[in-house]
Amino acid sequence: MKHRKEEALAVPMSSMIDVVFLLLIYFIITSKDEISEAHLAINLPAPGSSKASETKPQLLEIEVYENQYSLRGVALSLANLELALGRFSDPELTVIVKVSVQARAKDLVAVLDLCQGQGLSKLNVVTLR
């Protein structure tokens, strides 16, 4: 009895590679980038309110630099900034925190904590150049 040498079945790899590349191209073309701005909370006016607000909204500008803080253009230390923010107790007050690129994250967090401690909840963070 002669034993036949069993032939190894070869899987056609070139066809599989073609399918993988086609799938890769399909997923690259059909993927959508997520818009990060879409997750930001935006306050829009009610549909029926066409009257403009008679009073101008109050803005409070705080600038944050590396270990330096400024409230409405006046340089303050962190402790003095906390005392100055104590005078602003209006929860409807909009606070714009302008942060320098050289500022550290802990400086920004300290200012945001101070605002939260004073009950200021309408906070906007902007980067200074």
HELIX and SHEET records of a PDB file:
HELIX    1   1 MET A   13  THR A   30  1                                  18    
HELIX    2   2 SER A   36  HIS A   39  5                                   4    
HELIX    3   3 LEU A   78  LEU A   85  1                                   8    
HELIX    4   4 ALA A  105  GLY A  117  1                                  13    
SHEET    1   A 5 VAL A  74  LEU A  76  0                                        
SHEET    2   A 5 GLN A  68  LEU A  71 -1                                        
SHEET    3   A 5 LEU A  59  TYR A  65 -1                                        
SHEET    4   A 5 THR A  94  SER A 100  1                                        
SHEET    5   A 5 LYS A 122  LEU A 128  1                                        
END                                                                             
